[in-house]
């Protein structure tokens, strides 16, 4: 008789669901045309400043409505070239919003001048012209200068343009030049009233407007920037200074029919853009408006699904008189309705696999500006208060619907978990 076999019960262990992939703060939207153009550039044998940079400059100027465009290797370089071309000299003052990235002020320091920090509007986060007026009139003392205050550098935070008409009137009244830090503002537009035509950022909204093409910007070349102007003399000076102050660029010297000879006209810089970078930018520029429209769609979804949450405030959309670039979606926490602060809120979102950023720690809260100019948090109460409760959510054209849902659910989940 055969021995009976024992039956063994099979127990199926539950399989834990894999955690969702992290939603990055930003993912560049680079497609096949950009890749093909870069490959063609590599095969062409011309990698540095050449025909593709020239094409990119021409198409960019046409796109924003400027007469001249100078392609460079960063927005920082564009800003530096702009203030140098405008004649900024040591000891002079330039009004700079404290709510900005380091570059806006440090390019003033490059030339030995003084960035006079200005508080921000508590709603938009953009420069507060009333505070700037108080500083210039002597009602409020910030930084001392040994020369006159000669310029102002407004920043269009998140892609929401300042009132350019108000900036222009302020500048004329105080005899200042205007350089726009438009690192966030491509494409973006403003108008004074609904009866007015749109004025696009870069179309004469300043003496020089400077754009950024960093990896996480609305248009990317990896690293890169552009200075645009309607003044030929400024364009010529910026172009000259962008490449060692040479009388001819390398393309002019080495293309067919070019001369080897050159002259150093001024002690310039090394700020030129490469054809490899321009190859990416040409095709990014062609999709600039469609990418902006997608960011606007995502921003609208965020607003619709988050605006009822009492623990957070939505960023200003600008209303009927702004075309918002939506480079960023910065929410503001109502800390009086939460048991955690902004930094812990970010930690909790990270636990839920949502990456965020803060834009920005205001300049007056950095050691360099505090130590150099004796600044304190209460010198700029609006910016100080806004900084403690602001964080930027992921926002980029290639976001999938599941990623948008994950961000929204994470934000609402943290609010619910830590509600007072």
C-alpha positions as CSV (number, residue, x, y, z in Angstrom):
1,X,0.0,0.0,0.0
2,X,1.4,3.4,-0.9
3,X,2.0,5.9,1.7
4,X,-0.5,8.8,1.6
5,X,1.0,12.2,0.8
6,X,0.4,15.0,3.2
7,X,-1.3,18.0,1.7
8,X,0.4,21.3,2.2
9,X,-1.7,24.4,2.4
10,X,-0.4,27.3,0.3
11,X,-0.6,30.6,1.9
12,X,-0.4,33.6,-0.4
13,X,1.3,36.5,1.2
14,X,-0.1,39.9,0.3
15,X,2.2,41.9,-1.9
16,X,2.8,45.4,-0.8
17,X,2.0,47.9,-3.4
18,X,5.1,49.7,-4.7
19,X,5.3,53.3,-3.5
20,X,4.6,55.8,-6.3
21,X,7.5,57.3,-8.1
22,X,8.6,60.6,-6.7
23,X,7.3,63.6,-8.6
24,X,10.3,65.7,-9.4
25,X,10.3,69.4,-8.9
26,X,11.0,69.8,-12.6
27,X,11.6,67.7,-15.6
28,X,12.9,69.3,-18.8
29,X,10.7,68.9,-21.9
30,X,13.3,68.0,-24.5
31,X,12.1,66.3,-27.6
32,X,13.5,64.7,-30.8
33,X,13.9,68.0,-32.8
34,X,16.2,69.3,-30.1
35,X,18.2,66.1,-30.1
36,X,18.4,66.0,-33.9
37,X,19.6,69.6,-34.0
38,X,22.3,68.9,-31.5
39,X,23.5,65.9,-33.4
40,X,23.6,68.0,-36.6
41,X,25.6,70.7,-34.8
42,X,28.1,68.1,-33.6
43,X,28.4,66.7,-37.1
44,X,28.8,70.2,-38.6
45,X,32.2,70.7,-37.0
46,X,31.1,74.1,-35.6
47,X,30.4,73.8,-31.9
48,X,30.9,77.3,-30.4
49,X,29.3,80.6,-31.2
50,X,28.3,80.4,-34.9
51,X,25.3,80.1,-37.3
52,X,22.9,78.5,-34.9
53,X,23.5,81.2,-32.2
54,X,22.8,83.8,-34.9
55,X,19.6,82.1,-35.9
56,X,18.5,81.7,-32.3
57,X,19.2,85.4,-31.6
58,X,17.2,86.5,-34.6
59,X,14.2,84.2,-33.9
60,X,14.2,85.1,-30.2
61,X,14.2,88.8,-30.9
62,X,11.3,88.3,-33.3
63,X,9.4,86.2,-30.8
64,X,9.5,88.7,-27.9
65,X,9.3,91.8,-30.1
66,X,12.8,93.2,-29.6
67,X,15.0,94.8,-32.1
68,X,18.2,93.1,-30.9
69,X,19.1,90.0,-29.0
70,X,22.5,88.8,-27.6
71,X,22.8,85.2,-26.7
72,X,25.0,84.4,-23.7
73,X,25.9,81.5,-21.4
74,X,23.5,82.5,-18.5
75,X,21.0,85.1,-17.4
76,X,23.6,86.2,-14.9
77,X,25.9,87.0,-17.8
78,X,23.1,88.9,-19.5
79,X,22.4,91.0,-16.4
80,X,26.1,91.7,-16.0
81,X,26.6,92.8,-19.6
82,X,23.5,94.9,-19.4
83,X,24.6,97.0,-16.3
84,X,28.1,97.3,-17.8
85,X,26.7,98.6,-21.1
86,X,24.6,101.1,-19.2
87,X,27.7,102.5,-17.5
88,X,27.3,101.3,-13.9
89,X,30.3,102.5,-12.0
90,X,31.8,101.8,-8.6
91,X,29.9,103.3,-5.6
92,X,26.7,103.9,-7.5
93,X,23.4,102.5,-6.4
94,X,20.9,100.1,-8.1
95,X,17.5,99.3,-6.6
96,X,17.1,95.5,-6.4
97,X,14.3,93.5,-4.8
98,X,15.4,91.6,-1.8
99,X,13.0,88.8,-2.9
100,X,15.2,87.4,-5.7
101,X,18.0,85.0,-6.5
102,X,21.6,85.9,-5.9
103,X,22.4,86.9,-9.5
104,X,20.2,90.0,-9.5
105,X,22.3,91.7,-6.9
106,X,25.7,90.1,-7.3
107,X,26.1,91.5,-10.8
108,X,25.9,95.0,-9.3
109,X,28.7,94.0,-6.9
110,X,30.8,92.8,-9.8
111,X,31.1,96.4,-10.9
112,X,31.8,97.7,-7.4
113,X,28.3,99.3,-7.1
114,X,25.8,98.9,-4.3
115,X,22.5,96.8,-4.6
116,X,20.0,98.8,-2.6
117,X,17.6,96.2,-1.5
118,X,13.8,96.9,-1.7
119,X,11.0,95.1,0.1
120,X,8.3,93.2,-1.8
121,X,4.7,93.6,-2.4
122,X,3.0,91.1,0.1
123,X,0.6,89.8,-2.6
124,X,2.6,89.4,-5.7
125,X,6.1,89.1,-4.1
126,X,7.4,91.6,-6.8
127,X,9.3,94.7,-6.0
128,X,7.4,97.3,-3.9
129,X,7.8,100.7,-5.7
130,X,6.3,102.5,-2.8
131,X,9.2,101.2,-0.6
132,X,11.6,102.1,-3.4
133,X,10.2,105.7,-3.3
134,X,10.7,105.9,0.4
135,X,14.3,104.8,0.1
136,X,15.1,107.3,-2.6
137,X,13.3,110.1,-0.8
138,X,15.3,109.5,2.4
139,X,12.3,108.4,4.4
140,X,13.9,105.0,4.9
141,X,17.6,104.2,5.1
142,X,19.0,100.9,3.8
143,X,22.5,100.8,2.2
144,X,24.8,103.8,1.8
145,X,26.3,104.6,-1.5
146,X,29.2,106.9,-2.5
147,X,27.6,107.7,-5.9
148,X,24.1,108.4,-7.3
149,X,21.4,105.8,-7.6
150,X,21.3,105.1,-11.3
151,X,19.1,102.1,-12.0
152,X,16.4,99.6,-11.0
153,X,16.2,95.9,-11.7
154,X,12.6,94.5,-11.3
155,X,12.1,90.8,-11.2
156,X,9.0,89.1,-12.6
157,X,8.6,86.5,-9.9
158,X,7.1,83.1,-11.0
159,X,6.3,84.7,-14.4
160,X,3.9,87.3,-13.2
161,X,5.0,90.6,-14.6
162,X,5.2,93.7,-12.6
163,X,3.3,96.8,-13.6
164,X,5.7,97.9,-16.3
165,X,3.9,101.2,-16.7
166,X,4.4,102.0,-13.0
167,X,8.1,101.0,-13.3
168,X,8.6,103.2,-16.3
169,X,7.0,106.2,-14.6
170,X,9.0,105.6,-11.4
171,X,12.3,105.3,-13.4
172,X,11.6,108.5,-15.4
173,X,10.7,110.4,-12.3
174,X,14.0,109.4,-10.6
175,X,16.2,109.4,-13.8
176,X,16.9,105.7,-13.6
177,X,17.6,103.1,-16.3
178,X,15.7,99.8,-16.1
179,X,17.0,96.3,-16.6
180,X,14.5,93.5,-16.3
181,X,15.4,90.2,-14.6
182,X,13.0,88.1,-16.7
183,X,14.4,84.8,-15.8
184,X,10.9,83.5,-15.0
185,X,9.0,85.5,-17.6
186,X,9.1,83.7,-21.0
187,X,6.6,84.1,-22.5
188,X,4.7,86.7,-20.4
189,X,2.8,89.9,-21.0
190,X,1.1,92.8,-19.3
191,X,-1.3,95.6,-20.0
192,X,-2.6,98.5,-17.9
193,X,-6.3,97.9,-18.8
194,X,-8.4,95.5,-20.8
195,X,-8.7,98.2,-23.5
196,X,-4.9,98.2,-24.1
197,X,-2.9,96.0,-26.3
198,X,-0.7,93.3,-24.8
199,X,3.0,94.3,-24.2
200,X,5.2,91.2,-24.2
201,X,8.1,90.9,-21.9
202,X,11.2,92.0,-23.8
203,X,9.4,94.2,-26.3
204,X,10.7,97.5,-25.0
205,X,9.5,97.0,-21.4
206,X,13.0,98.0,-20.2
207,X,16.3,99.3,-21.5
208,X,17.5,95.7,-21.4
209,X,15.5,92.6,-20.6
210,X,17.4,89.4,-19.5
211,X,16.1,85.9,-19.8
212,X,17.3,82.6,-18.4
213,X,17.6,79.2,-20.2
214,X,18.7,77.2,-17.2
215,X,17.6,73.6,-17.0
216,X,14.4,74.2,-15.0
217,X,13.3,77.4,-16.8
218,X,10.4,77.8,-19.2
219,X,12.8,77.4,-22.1
220,X,16.0,75.6,-21.7
221,X,19.4,75.3,-23.4
222,X,20.9,73.5,-20.4
223,X,22.7,76.6,-19.4
224,X,22.2,79.9,-21.2
225,X,20.6,83.3,-21.4
226,X,19.6,86.2,-23.6
227,X,19.8,90.0,-23.4
228,X,17.3,91.9,-25.6
229,X,17.1,95.6,-26.2
230,X,15.8,98.1,-28.7
231,X,18.9,100.2,-28.5
232,X,21.6,99.3,-31.0
233,X,24.5,100.9,-29.0
234,X,23.6,98.7,-25.9
235,X,23.4,95.6,-28.1
236,X,26.7,96.3,-29.7
237,X,28.4,96.9,-26.4
238,X,27.0,93.7,-24.8
239,X,28.0,91.7,-27.9
240,X,31.5,93.1,-27.8
241,X,32.0,92.5,-24.1
242,X,30.5,89.0,-24.2
243,X,33.6,87.7,-25.9
244,X,36.7,89.2,-24.5
245,X,36.1,92.6,-26.1
246,X,37.3,91.3,-29.4
247,X,36.6,93.2,-32.6
248,X,35.3,90.1,-34.3
249,X,33.8,86.9,-32.9
250,X,35.3,83.5,-33.7
251,X,32.8,82.8,-36.3
252,X,33.6,86.0,-38.1
253,X,37.3,85.2,-38.0
254,X,37.2,81.5,-39.1
255,X,34.3,81.2,-41.5
256,X,35.0,81.3,-45.3
257,X,36.2,84.8,-46.2
258,X,36.9,85.8,-42.6
259,X,40.1,87.3,-41.5
260,X,42.4,85.9,-38.8
261,X,43.0,89.4,-37.4
262,X,41.2,91.0,-34.5
263,X,41.6,93.9,-32.0
264,X,40.9,94.0,-28.3
265,X,38.5,97.0,-28.0
266,X,37.8,96.6,-24.2
267,X,38.7,94.3,-21.3
268,X,35.7,92.0,-21.9
269,X,34.3,88.7,-20.5
270,X,33.8,85.1,-21.6
271,X,30.0,85.0,-21.8
272,X,29.2,83.7,-25.3
273,X,26.7,81.0,-26.0
274,X,27.7,77.8,-27.9
275,X,26.0,76.5,-31.1
276,X,25.2,73.3,-29.1
277,X,23.2,75.3,-26.6
278,X,21.5,77.3,-29.4
279,X,20.5,74.1,-31.2
280,X,18.4,73.2,-28.2
281,X,17.0,76.7,-27.8
282,X,15.8,77.1,-31.4
283,X,13.3,74.2,-31.0
284,X,12.4,75.1,-27.4
285,X,11.5,78.6,-28.6
286,X,9.2,77.1,-31.3
287,X,7.2,75.4,-28.5
288,X,7.4,78.2,-25.9
289,X,3.8,79.2,-26.1
290,X,2.4,75.6,-26.1
291,X,4.6,74.8,-23.1
292,X,3.3,77.9,-21.3
293,X,-0.3,76.9,-22.1
294,X,0.3,73.5,-20.6
295,X,1.8,75.1,-17.4
296,X,-1.3,77.3,-17.3
297,X,-3.6,74.3,-17.5
298,X,-1.7,72.6,-14.6
299,X,-1.8,75.8,-12.5
300,X,-5.6,76.0,-13.1
301,X,-6.0,72.4,-11.9
302,X,-4.0,73.2,-8.8
303,X,-6.1,76.3,-8.1
304,X,-9.4,74.5,-8.6
305,X,-8.6,71.6,-6.3
306,X,-6.6,73.4,-3.6
307,X,-8.3,76.8,-3.3
308,X,-10.8,75.5,-0.8
309,X,-8.1,74.3,1.6
310,X,-8.1,76.9,4.4
311,X,-4.5,76.2,5.4
312,X,-3.0,77.5,2.1
313,X,-3.3,80.5,-0.1
314,X,-3.0,80.3,-3.9
315,X,-0.4,82.4,-5.8
316,X,-1.8,85.5,-7.6
317,X,-2.8,84.7,-11.2
318,X,-2.6,88.3,-12.4
319,X,-6.2,88.6,-13.6
320,X,-7.3,89.8,-17.1
321,X,-4.3,92.1,-17.5
322,X,-1.5,89.6,-17.4
323,X,-0.4,86.6,-19.5
324,X,1.3,84.6,-16.7
325,X,4.4,82.5,-17.7
326,X,3.7,80.1,-14.8
327,X,7.3,79.2,-14.3
328,X,6.5,78.5,-10.6
329,X,3.4,77.7,-8.6
330,X,4.3,79.1,-5.1
331,X,1.7,78.4,-2.4
332,X,1.6,80.3,0.9
333,X,0.9,78.4,4.1
334,X,-1.4,79.9,6.7
335,X,0.8,78.9,9.6
336,X,-1.8,79.9,12.2
337,X,-3.9,77.0,10.9
338,X,-1.2,74.4,11.0
339,X,0.8,72.7,13.8
340,X,4.0,72.6,11.7
341,X,6.1,75.2,10.0
342,X,7.0,75.6,6.3
343,X,10.2,73.5,6.5
344,X,8.4,70.6,8.2
345,X,5.6,70.9,5.6
346,X,8.3,70.4,2.9
347,X,9.6,67.3,4.8
348,X,6.1,65.8,5.0
349,X,5.6,66.4,1.2
350,X,9.0,64.7,0.6
351,X,7.8,61.7,2.7
352,X,4.8,61.5,0.3
353,X,7.3,61.6,-2.6
354,X,6.6,65.1,-3.8
355,X,9.7,67.3,-4.4
356,X,9.4,71.1,-3.8
357,X,11.6,74.2,-3.6
358,X,11.6,77.6,-1.9
359,X,11.8,80.8,-4.0
360,X,13.6,82.4,-2.3
361,X,15.4,83.1,0.9
362,X,15.4,86.9,0.5
363,X,18.8,88.5,0.0
364,X,18.7,90.4,3.3
365,X,18.6,87.0,5.2
366,X,21.9,85.8,3.7
367,X,25.1,86.3,5.7
368,X,26.9,88.2,2.9
369,X,24.2,91.0,2.8
370,X,23.7,91.0,6.5
371,X,27.4,91.3,7.3
372,X,28.3,93.7,4.4
373,X,25.4,96.1,4.9
374,X,24.2,95.5,8.5
375,X,20.7,94.3,7.4
376,X,18.2,92.6,9.6
377,X,15.0,90.7,9.0
378,X,12.8,93.6,10.1
379,X,14.3,95.9,7.6
380,X,12.1,94.1,5.0
381,X,9.0,92.9,6.9
382,X,7.0,91.8,3.9
383,X,9.7,89.7,2.3
384,X,10.7,88.2,5.7
385,X,7.1,87.2,6.4
386,X,6.5,85.8,2.9
387,X,9.7,83.7,3.0
388,X,8.6,81.8,6.2
389,X,5.5,80.5,4.6
390,X,6.1,80.0,0.9
391,X,7.0,76.9,-1.1
392,X,6.8,76.0,-4.8
393,X,5.1,72.9,-6.0
394,X,6.2,70.9,-9.1
395,X,5.0,72.5,-12.3
396,X,6.3,71.5,-15.8
397,X,4.7,70.8,-19.2
398,X,5.4,67.0,-19.2
399,X,3.6,66.4,-15.9
400,X,1.3,63.4,-16.1
401,X,-2.2,63.5,-14.7
402,X,-1.2,61.0,-12.1
403,X,1.7,63.2,-11.0
404,X,-0.6,66.2,-10.7
405,X,-3.0,64.1,-8.6
406,X,-0.1,62.9,-6.4
407,X,1.0,66.5,-5.7
408,X,-2.6,67.6,-4.8
409,X,-3.3,64.6,-2.6
410,X,0.0,65.1,-0.8
411,X,-0.6,68.7,-0.1
412,X,-4.2,68.1,1.1
413,X,-3.0,65.1,3.1
414,X,-0.4,67.2,5.0
415,X,-2.9,69.9,5.7
416,X,-5.4,67.4,7.1
417,X,-2.8,65.6,9.2
418,X,-1.4,68.8,10.8
419,X,-4.4,71.0,11.0
420,X,-4.9,72.9,14.2
